[in-house]
Amino acid sequence: MDRFLAISPKSQMWLFHFALALNILGMVLTDMWVPMVVGAIVTTYLSIDALVRVRYVLPMKKAMRELEHENATLKRKVNDVEQASDY
């Protein structure tokens, strides 16, 4: 799923949670159950998706980038040691 990049993931999370709260409030205060239930289901999915992204996926991607950088550095050092031992 493509992400809307003009707003940060954390702001998206809060926006979707706010939309979910408004949907639940709308269900309580109005008689439009069918549209509100559909909206609540959609915003629940978006809220959970955004929460998982902010809490788990983004930190994992950052850790993976750091590990890849460390791996590349170690490979360079191993190659340098191997080249130095050839002489």
Buried (B, 14 or more C-beta within 10 A) or exposed (E): EEEEEEEEBEEBBBBBBEBBEBBBEBBEEEEEEEEBEEBBEBBBEBBBBBBEBBEEEEEEEEEEEEEEEEEEEEEEEEEEEEEEEEE
